[in-house]
Amino acid sequence: MTAAFEWILSPAGRTVCAASALTCAGLMIVMSYLQWRMNRRNASNRLMIAAMLLSPAIWIAPSGAALDAVLSGAGLLAFILVNFAVLALYSAVRRGDLWMLAALIALAASLSALQYGLAAGWFGGGWTGVLSPVDLMLLVVSGLMPAYVLPRVGQKAMTAAAQACFFLGRLIAIADAGQEAALPVWMAAIGRLLMTAYFHLLFFILFRRSLERMQSVYISSIRDSLTGLYNRRHFLKKTSRYAGRGLPVSILFCDIDNFKKLNDTKGHQAADETLRRVAAILNEEVSGVGAAGRYGGEELVASIARPGADPAAIAEAIRRRVERETDVTVSVGVCPAAEGLSVEEAVRRADEAMYVSKTTGKNKVTVHRPSAETRKH
């Protein structure tokens, strides 16, 4: 184990750790730039790019006290920007956030300039404290930042782990730089590994958030935002896939009775809640046997594609549940599976059957019966 720690601190090990971390930083710059091009209003991408451009300062060995002030200041700024970038990945940036960010940047820059001036002898003497001004602020900020960021982000455990790696890694580096005798080999090696892990964790946070956004965009393209059911286009596409696999596809066409009256008397919010509840019942009843979608307005549809399933019985179960569990009723039309019948034609026939239910008393299920002329063809 000691040999492994010694290798990490060797020139080759230091190069591998730095290259690994900076590769992650480079990938984050590319990802953030591409996302910024697609969504220019997202502040997280600009903050992440700025932070990663400053991050190489963490890996440059200082050659003098004045240069150390510049590098420490750049590392502190990078950490501040990263935390606000992660915050902006999940939350809208508020005016208070901007003021906080501006204050921290100004303070970091001022302390870095102060430390540089002390090292250069501008004030007649060097700094006599245990910690340099920048190091002191870095430890304070990295210790307090979790309380500001974690409550408002999605990947709390990953973000907390990244913050902890940075805090402990920098604490070890500061202690090592301030010791006349070097720290134990294992501790110095762990400090370098922690800083490497910090960049890898940041990359995984950004990568996972990018996947979440892609998934959200995909879901919004196939789902109705109000009911959560498939939208018309994807419903027809999914039902066509059932038919393409040779499954017997039946269609249910549902229309909420007196929905306009409900809108007028109880308001849109109550009507929307009722629509969501009816959609949930429809989705629950066809789960495992087919798919449900919103066709438009208060019209909901479902496809039944399980062999042996009774679409009329399912439609009746939906009608009874809606009547019992909500303050509305539904008129349902059913088009049973028929060989050679296209999905579009099945939907049209189910719509016709629903219209019969609507005009003959409502709150009922009607099964489409093809006319004699249709049967001849």
C-alpha positions in Angstrom: 0.0 0.0 0.0 2.9 2.4 0.8 4.3 1.8 -2.7 1.0 2.7 -4.2 0.9 6.0 -2.2 4.4 6.8 -3.2 3.6 6.2 -6.8 0.6 8.6 -6.6 3.0 11.3 -5.3 5.7 10.5 -8.0 5.8 12.6 -11.1 4.1 9.9 -13.1 1.3 9.6 -10.5 0.8 13.3 -10.2 0.6 13.5 -14.0 -2.0 10.7 -14.2 -4.2 12.3 -11.4 -4.0 15.8 -13.0 -4.6 14.4 -16.5 -7.7 12.5 -15.3 -9.1 15.5 -13.5 -8.4 17.9 -16.3 -10.0 15.5 -18.8 -13.2 15.6 -16.8 -12.9 19.4 -16.7 -12.5 19.5 -20.5 -15.5 17.3 -21.1 -17.5 19.5 -18.8 -16.5 22.5 -20.8 -17.6 20.8 -24.0 -20.9 19.6 -22.6 -21.7 23.0 -21.0 -20.8 24.8 -24.2 -23.1 22.6 -26.3 -25.9 22.9 -23.9 -25.4 26.7 -23.8 -25.7 26.8 -27.6 -29.0 24.9 -27.3 -30.3 26.9 -24.4 -28.6 30.3 -24.1 -30.7 31.4 -21.1 -29.3 28.7 -18.8 -26.8 30.4 -16.4 -25.4 27.1 -15.2 -23.6 26.4 -18.4 -21.7 29.7 -18.4 -20.8 29.3 -14.7 -19.5 25.8 -15.3 -17.4 26.8 -18.3 -15.8 29.7 -16.3 -15.2 27.4 -13.3 -13.5 24.7 -15.4 -11.3 27.2 -17.2 -10.0 28.3 -13.8 -9.7 24.8 -12.4 -6.2 24.0 -13.8 -4.8 26.4 -11.2 -5.5 23.7 -8.5 -3.0 21.4 -10.2 -0.1 23.9 -10.8 2.6 23.7 -8.3 3.3 27.3 -7.0 6.9 28.6 -7.5 6.6 31.5 -5.1 4.4 33.1 -2.5 3.1 35.7 -5.0 2.2 33.1 -7.6 0.6 31.0 -4.8 -1.8 33.8 -4.1 -2.9 33.9 -7.7 -3.3 30.2 -7.9 -5.1 29.9 -4.6 -7.5 32.7 -5.7 -8.2 31.0 -9.0 -9.0 27.8 -7.2 -11.3 29.5 -4.7 -13.1 31.3 -7.6 -13.5 27.9 -9.4 -15.0 26.3 -6.4 -17.5 29.2 -5.9 -18.5 29.2 -9.5 -18.9 25.4 -9.6 -21.3 25.4 -6.6 -23.5 28.1 -8.2 -23.4 26.3 -11.5 -24.7 23.1 -9.8 -27.3 25.2 -8.1 -28.4 26.7 -11.4 -28.7 23.2 -12.9 -31.7 22.6 -10.7 -33.0 25.9 -9.5 -33.8 29.3 -11.1 -31.1 31.8 -10.2 -32.7 34.4 -7.9 -31.6 38.0 -7.4 -30.3 37.0 -4.0 -28.1 34.3 -5.6 -26.6 36.8 -7.9 -25.8 39.2 -5.1 -24.3 36.3 -3.1 -22.2 35.2 -6.1 -21.0 38.8 -6.8 -20.1 39.3 -3.1 -18.1 36.0 -2.9 -16.3 36.8 -6.2 -15.4 40.3 -5.0 -14.2 39.0 -1.6 -12.2 36.2 -3.2 -10.5 38.7 -5.7 -9.8 41.2 -2.9 -8.2 38.6 -0.6 -6.2 37.2 -3.5 -4.9 40.7 -4.2 -4.2 41.2 -0.5 -2.3 38.0 -0.3 -0.3 38.8 -3.5 0.5 42.3 -2.0 1.7 40.8 1.3 3.9 38.3 -0.6 5.3 41.0 -2.8 6.1 43.2 0.2 3.7 46.0 -0.7 2.7 46.5 2.9 6.1 46.2 4.5 5.8 42.7 5.9 4.6 39.2 5.2 1.5 37.5 6.5 2.1 36.0 10.0 -1.1 34.1 10.4 -1.4 30.3 10.4 -3.6 30.4 7.2 -3.2 32.8 4.3 -6.2 35.1 3.6 -7.3 33.1 0.6 -6.9 29.7 2.3 -8.9 31.0 5.3 -11.8 32.1 3.1 -11.6 28.9 1.0 -12.1 26.7 4.1 -14.9 28.9 5.4 -16.7 29.0 2.0 -16.2 25.2 1.4 -17.5 24.5 4.9 -20.6 26.7 4.6 -21.5 26.2 0.9 -23.3 22.9 1.5 -25.9 24.7 3.6 -26.6 27.1 0.8 -26.6 24.7 -2.1 -27.7 21.2 -1.0 -31.4 22.1 -0.1 -32.0 23.3 -3.7 -30.3 20.6 -5.8 -31.4 17.2 -7.0 -28.3 15.1 -6.6 -27.7 15.9 -2.9 -25.5 12.9 -2.0 -23.3 13.3 -5.1 -23.0 17.1 -4.6 -22.2 16.7 -0.9 -19.6 14.1 -1.7 -17.9 16.5 -4.2 -17.9 19.3 -1.7 -16.5 17.1 1.0 -13.7 15.9 -1.4 -12.8 19.4 -2.2 -12.8 20.6 1.4 -10.7 17.7 2.7 -8.4 17.7 -0.3 -7.6 21.4 0.0 -7.3 21.1 3.8 -4.6 18.4 3.3 -2.9 20.5 0.7 -2.9 23.6 2.9 -1.5 21.5 5.8 1.2 20.0 3.6 2.3 23.4 2.3 2.4 24.8 5.9 4.5 22.0 7.3 8.3 22.2 7.7 8.3 18.4 7.5 6.1 16.9 4.9 2.9 15.1 5.9 2.9 11.3 5.9 3.0 9.8 2.4 -0.4 8.2 2.8 -2.1 11.5 3.8 -0.6 13.5 1.0 -1.6 10.8 -1.5 -5.2 10.7 -0.2 -5.3 14.5 -0.6 -4.4 14.2 -4.2 -6.9 11.4 -4.8 -9.6 13.5 -3.1 -9.1 16.4 -5.5 -9.1 13.9 -8.5 -12.4 12.4 -7.2 -13.8 15.9 -6.9 -13.6 16.5 -10.7 -15.0 13.0 -11.4 -17.9 13.6 -9.2 -18.6 17.0 -10.8 -18.6 15.3 -14.2 -21.1 12.7 -13.1 -23.3 15.4 -11.6 -23.4 17.3 -14.9 -23.7 14.1 -17.0 -26.6 12.8 -15.0 -28.4 16.1 -15.1 -27.9 16.2 -18.9 -29.5 12.7 -19.1 -32.4 13.9 -16.9 -33.0 16.9 -19.1 -33.0 14.7 -22.3 -35.4 12.3 -20.6 -37.6 15.2 -19.6 -37.7 16.5 -23.2 -38.5 13.1 -24.5 -41.3 12.5 -22.0 -42.8 16.0 -22.8 -42.8 15.0 -26.5 -44.9 11.9 -26.0 -47.0 12.8 -22.9 -49.8 15.2 -22.4 -48.7 17.7 -19.8 -52.1 17.9 -17.9 -53.1 14.2 -17.7 -49.8 12.4 -18.1 -51.3 10.2 -20.7 -49.8 9.7 -24.1 -50.5 12.6 -26.5 -52.5 11.8 -29.7 -49.5 11.4 -32.0 -47.7 9.0 -29.7 -50.9 7.1 -28.8 -51.5 6.3 -32.5 -47.9 5.4 -33.0 -47.9 3.0 -30.0 -51.2 1.5 -31.0 -49.9 1.0 -34.6 -47.0 -0.9 -33.1 -49.4 -3.3 -31.4 -51.2 -3.9 -34.6 -47.8 -4.3 -36.4 -47.0 -7.2 -34.1 -50.2 -9.0 -35.1 -52.0 -8.3 -31.8 -55.8 -7.9 -31.8 -56.3 -4.1 -31.2 -59.5 -2.7 -29.8 -60.2 1.0 -29.3 -62.0 2.7 -26.5 -63.1 6.3 -27.0 -64.2 8.2 -23.9 -65.8 11.7 -23.6 -66.5 13.3 -20.3 -70.2 14.2 -20.1 -71.1 17.9 -19.5 -67.5 18.9 -19.2 -68.1 22.4 -20.5 -70.8 22.9 -17.8 -68.3 21.8 -15.2 -65.8 24.4 -16.5 -68.4 27.1 -16.4 -69.7 26.3 -12.9 -66.7 25.2 -10.9 -63.8 26.8 -12.9 -60.9 25.6 -14.9 -58.9 24.4 -12.0 -61.6 22.0 -10.7 -62.3 20.9 -14.3 -58.6 20.1 -14.8 -58.5 18.1 -11.6 -61.5 16.1 -12.7 -59.9 15.5 -16.1 -56.7 14.2 -14.4 -58.7 11.9 -12.1 -60.7 10.4 -15.1 -57.4 10.0 -17.0 -55.9 8.2 -14.0 -58.8 5.8 -13.8 -58.5 5.1 -17.6 -54.8 4.5 -17.3 -55.2 2.2 -14.3 -57.8 0.1 -16.0 -55.9 -0.5 -19.2 -52.5 -0.9 -17.5 -51.0 -4.1 -18.6 -53.4 -4.7 -21.4 -52.8 -1.7 -23.6 -52.2 2.1 -23.7 -54.1 5.2 -22.8 -53.9 8.7 -24.4 -55.5 12.1 -24.5 -57.1 12.6 -27.9 -58.0 16.2 -27.4 -60.0 18.4 -24.9 -62.0 16.1 -22.7 -61.7 13.2 -25.1 -59.6 10.2 -23.9 -58.7 7.1 -25.8 -57.3 3.7 -25.0 -56.1 0.7 -27.0 -56.6 -2.9 -25.8 -54.1 -5.3 -27.3 -54.1 -8.3 -25.0 -55.5 -11.5 -26.6 -58.6 -12.6 -24.7 -59.3 -9.3 -23.1 -62.9 -8.1 -23.3 -62.8 -4.4 -24.3 -66.5 -3.9 -23.6 -66.0 -5.1 -20.0 -63.0 -2.9 -19.5 -65.0 0.1 -20.9 -67.8 -0.7 -18.5 -65.4 -0.9 -15.6 -64.0 2.5 -16.5 -67.6 4.0 -16.8 -68.6 2.6 -13.3 -65.4 3.8 -11.6 -65.7 7.3 -13.1 -69.4 7.5 -12.0 -68.5 6.3 -8.5 -65.2 8.1 -7.8 -65.7 11.5 -9.5 -68.4 14.1 -9.9 -68.8 13.4 -13.6 -69.7 10.6 -15.9 -68.3 9.4 -19.3 -69.8 8.2 -22.5 -67.7 5.4 -24.1 -67.5 4.0 -27.5 -65.8 0.7 -28.3 -64.5 -0.7 -31.6 -63.6 -4.3 -31.1 -60.6 -5.8 -32.9 -61.2 -6.7 -36.5 -58.8 -8.3 -39.0 -57.5 -5.8 -41.5 -58.8 -2.8 -39.7 -56.4 0.1 -39.5 -55.8 2.0 -36.3 -57.2 5.2 -37.7 -60.4 3.5 -38.9 -60.8 1.8 -35.5 -60.5 5.1 -33.7 -63.0 6.6 -36.1 -65.5 3.8 -35.4 -65.0 4.0 -31.7 -65.7 7.8 -31.9 -68.9 7.0 -33.8 -69.9 4.6 -31.0 -69.1 7.1 -28.4 -71.4 9.6 -30.2 -74.2 7.1 -30.0 -73.7 6.9 -26.2 -73.6 10.6 -26.0 -76.9 11.1 -27.9 -78.8 8.3 -26.3 -78.6 9.3 -22.6 -74.9 9.6 -21.8 -73.0 7.7 -19.1 -73.1 4.4 -21.1 -70.9 2.2 -23.2 -71.7 1.5 -26.9 -70.0 -1.1 -28.9 -69.6 -0.3 -32.6 -71.5 -2.7 -34.9 -70.5 -2.5 -38.5 -73.3 -2.0 -41.0 -74.3 -4.7 -43.4 -72.6 -2.8 -46.2 -69.4 -2.6 -44.2 -69.5 -6.3 -43.5 -69.8 -7.1 -47.2 -66.5 -5.3 -47.8 
